[in-house]
Amino acid sequence: MDFTKIFGIASAVAETVATDPAAAGAPEELSGAAAVVSMIGTFLPMILIFVVFYFFLIRPQKKKDKQVKDMLANLKHGDRVCTIGGIYGTIVNIKDDTITLSVGTDNVKLVFARWAIRNVEELTIENDAEALN
């Protein structure tokens, strides 16, 4: 985008106001138009920065947050999960905000907060006799 065109329009309008004798009857209107064009030229970079931030930072983060929220809402008994601490386990019990995981070959039971689950693995354990590792 060429900002010199926008700034050139603002300076051309300002020059017309200053040199045109026909515009002497209404200099306030043209100088107001020049001020508006000048303000648009001033605020345009800030508006463009906001648009870039929205499309490259804010929107993808909202999409990711929605996916995490959906994943946590769809947890079920038997899912193989990884916690934010790197512990892999199988869900054996789900209460409101707590999840009990069965971890390791000894099936040690650990209780975690629901938000502490990082992701759900593709492998699900349907039979308790199956080996976890």
N, C-alpha and C positions, 0 to 999 in steps of 0.2 A: 504494500500500500504506500502510495506516495503522499507524504504529509505536506510536501511543498505546494501541492495543488490546493489543499485546504487552507493553508496559511496564505497562499497567493490570493485566494478568494477574499479572505478577510482583509488583506491589505488593499485589494482593488476596491472593495466596498468603502473602505476608509478614505482612499484617495478620491473616489467619486464624490463623497460627501464634502470633502475639502475643496475640490476644484469645480464642481458643476454648479453653475449659477442657477439652473432650473431647480436644483434640489435645495436651494437656500430657503425655500418656504417651509420645508419639513426636514430640517437637519436632525431633529430628535429621532424620527422614525428610522432614518438610514443609519445613524450612529447606533441606535438600538439593535438594528440588524447586524451591524458589524460587531457589536459586543457579543451577540448570540453566537455568531460564527466563530469568534475568537474563543469564547468559552467552550464551544464544542471541540475546537482544536486543542484546548488545554486539557479537557477531561477525557478525550478519546484514548490516550495511552493508558489511563487508569482503568477505563472500562474494558479495554482489551486485555489488560493484565488480569482483571477479575474473571473474564470469560475463559482465559487460558487456565487459571487456577481451578475454575469450576470443572472444566472438561478433563484436566489431567490429574487433579488431586481429589477434589471433593466428591465428584460423581463416582469414580472407581472405589473410593473408600466406603461410600454408602452401599454400593453393590456388594462389596466384600462383607460388610457388617450384616447385611440382610442374609447372605449365604450362611454365615456362621450362626446367626439366630435360628434359621431354618434347620440347620444341622443339629443344633442343641435341642430343638423342639422335637425332632424326629428320632431321638435316641430310643432304643428298645432293648429289652432283655436279649442277651446273646450277641450283641454287637461287639466286635473287637475294636478297641479304641486306643489312642495314644494321648497321654496327658501333656500338659505344657511343660512338665518336668521330664518328659521322655520315658515315662513308664507305660509299657504296653500291658493291657489286660482285657478281660472279657467282662461285660456288664452282667451282674447277677441280681442286682436290685436297684430300682429307681424310686426315689421318693421325690418330694417337691423340688428341693434345690440340692439334694445330695445323691450321689451315685456310688454304689458299692461295686468294686472291681475285684475279680479273681485274678491273681497275679502269680506267675511262675508255675513250676511243675507241682509244687505243694499246695496250690490253690489258696494262697494267703489272701485274706479278704482285706481290702483297703477302701476307706471311705474318702471320696473326693467331692468337692463342690462341682456342680454342673458346669460352671463357667471354666473349670480347669481342664476340660476336654478340648484337645487341639483339633483332632480329626477322627473320623471313623475309617477303619481299614476295610478293604473289600472283603476280607475273609470273615465269615461269621461261623460261630461254633453252634451247631444245632444239637449235638450229642455230647453229653458230659464226658463220655468215655474217650473222645477224641483228644489227642495230644495238643497242647497249646503251642508248643515250639517244635 
